[in-house]
């Protein structure tokens, strides 16, 4: 009745994904923990210990004040982490009543915020106020300041935007949140494993960040599914807890119930193998590749957005985009239709050269 | 800085989990697809095709009217599937306005409903009305009928309850939902791979079921994370869709963003290997083990709940429960404190004999 299973594709021509080929150690660890569930720590004790290690590793990257004691957990990905950050802020907002839904609460985020914030708003019944960007695709602090009010439960800053790889002015946004008594969340889902090797201000050390998304399964080179949510204070996670009887745990703060032990073990193994030197090398290589690609595209007359983190966007016509996809390149587009190439660790200079060669052939 | 990784435990003494040792084919498939993301089908085409196969397989088990064309997807687990069922019903309920939160909408579920429904209610801002069970731990249709009203968006029936493995009177509950124009959801997360080999009425063929949870990573012997949400009509999933720009897909109906290709591939491989004969054999063996264990416990004077599906609950004193855990047995308790043993496929008769031997030793 069924066809034989297709082979999983190689990453050779994948220029669209924010995930990447896992580190070999991470793959091996994930395989060993395939049948475990960190959502049931009383049964699966080994993976519960590993999760504490993963959180400590992520907290170290994000300059948490007390990494060994940081609140957080390994999520299914950035979407879960962002949804949970909004949920926590909603539940903690003064005057809120989580039982009844929150008609009046709002969340202020730049237009560049990941669509998981739209999903969160729809799920959680809060208003999402998206505010315009500045001329270089970053959150405009003045626009954010104009949008917040007493009903603002959360301000969102993006440290590595999905479309252009931009880093918002995190300290300024944190101050604005602080002034109105709102929580402040930084979405570094993709950027979090690159930013420690840059001069950007993005972390717990740089601003009054309450919660932060940082995904091992993106630049962290862990296998899917391994996202990360961190919080400065335990109270942010406590606001997510729902009592559960039969798991021999007091409560479950996660969005999902059963979770992937493979993701947790893979994250720990990747961080062990790569932090900090391996991640630094990967970040530098990716940055060089992005610069190179943007230069090549600009040389050919395309309007290329100067890369800030290793992500290149350029105004390539629809017909050429289609031809590149037909040639087997996995590429995607920004909301306004620009070609978007994410220079993940699996994206080599040789692959980018072949990509440019194909583009030249298509243009002829 | 870090300790060497602990070994993942064996399943030998795990009597508490609703997950199990994956089938070898499923493990192999999961390992091949560790680095893929079904949340990005334009990039990861192979796993997108596999997901359609997984949904068809689940829909076949659940007697969906058109399995090859069924609406559904592979979730991170039963919690996501149940949350999404509540969300879909909320969004589809007449007069609802998802943007504003839903103060007035309610969901009616038996007290035996999984705690994911409590999580869903808190997340989604709907009222959860839990109604008492009958004397044998099943939903009482009269109590459900008394609880529903015009603001009821969803009635929940459980086909294999978490605490006692009970199957609610699904057809009666479906009729009650129908009468008030509410949606009807069946939570067969754990029971779904056992129920096809019983006389219970639980599926799309047995009642006006709108949505159904059925998890490959439980009795389906797929690796974590692989849950399943099915819907009778596409509209139930359409009500979950949030537009997303950069993934080259029209919309994303899932709760999480990035998802596990390993879970999807593992689910397909498990269903290929085991449906129907392998699942039938596993279900029969599990039922015999549960009967045997309940009998042994009753012989020793414990008040054991007669198993309906392969799950045994018995009134074992706290001190003996603690001693069993100290002896290395992973056991859990019901909300009222009874010992709870889930006879999953990895639970052998030999293990249960050893468990009873340890219990005898403890009682001496």
Interface residues (C-beta under 8 A of the other chain):
Chain A: X2 X3 X5 X6 X7 X8 X9 X11 X14 X16 X17 X19 X20 X21 X22 X27 X29 X30 X31 X32 X33 X34 X35 X36 X37 X39 X40 X42 X43 X44 X45 X46 X47 X49 X50 X53 X76 X77 X78 X79 X80 X83 X87 X98 X99 X100 X101 X102 X103 X115 X116 X118 X119 X121 X122 X123 X124 X125 X126 X127 X162 X163 X215 X217 X223 X224 X225 X227 X242 X243 X244 X245 X246 X247 X248 X252 X255 X256 X257 X258 X259 X260 X261 X262 X263 X265 X266 X268 X269 X272 X330 X332 X333 X334 X335 X340
Chain B: X2 X3 X5 X6 X7 X8 X9 X11 X14 X16 X17 X19 X20 X21 X22 X27 X29 X30 X31 X32 X33 X34 X35 X36 X37 X39 X40 X42 X43 X44 X45 X46 X47 X49 X50 X53 X76 X77 X78 X79 X80 X83 X87 X98 X99 X100 X101 X102 X103 X114 X115 X116 X118 X119 X121 X122 X123 X124 X125 X126 X127 X162 X163 X215 X217 X223 X224 X225 X227 X242 X243 X244 X245 X246 X247 X248 X252 X255 X256 X257 X258 X259 X260 X261 X262 X263 X265 X266 X268 X269 X272 X330 X332 X333 X334 X335 X340
